[in-house]
């Protein structure tokens, strides 16, 4: 005699239907960076610092009369964040860019003064607004106020009290930095100098001796 608990042929009683597996819980990001928005091409390197994209190398040009091409031009990988890094690839790149500026541009800009100053830090872009290294290079090479801005970020001093524009999270660069050159050639910070908008900077114009 069959047990009352036995399942009859074709019956679902007494069997356990296979249940779909529980979806895995989302993994918490435990990497050391603290960036609120992580772009697919943004690579966290450490606390407060990330790289964006890849470096780009352009072949050196052939010059008439020379037997070898000029050295290749390397645009470094874009760097973002609020870490303090010693002068490196971008500091050297902006100084090299300043060395190729024409004399008329030097006469009507502060590029010569900024180029002669020692590099103090690697300029870092604002992490909320990543920009490719090629685009940054073009913006700097086509606008000498943007080159001044980049040089200020390289040779200037970090302001303990940011200007209002920087404090609101505006500008290309992460930090509010001004040149503090003895002649006050440029009194605005690097962020405000970008795109020829230095007049909006409200940093004090009278520098301490």
Secondary structure as UniProt FT lines:
FT   TURN            4..5
FT   TURN            9..10
FT   TURN            13..14
FT   TURN            40..41
FT   STRAND          42..46
FT   TURN            47..48
FT   STRAND          49..52
FT   STRAND          56..58
FT   TURN            64..65
FT   STRAND          73..75
FT   STRAND          78..81
FT   HELIX           89..99
FT   HELIX           103..107
FT   HELIX           111..116
FT   TURN            127..128
FT   HELIX           133..142
FT   HELIX           144..155
FT   STRAND          157..158
FT   HELIX           164..167
FT   TURN            168..169
FT   STRAND          177..178
FT   TURN            182..183
FT   HELIX           190..193
FT   HELIX           194..196
FT   HELIX           198..200
//
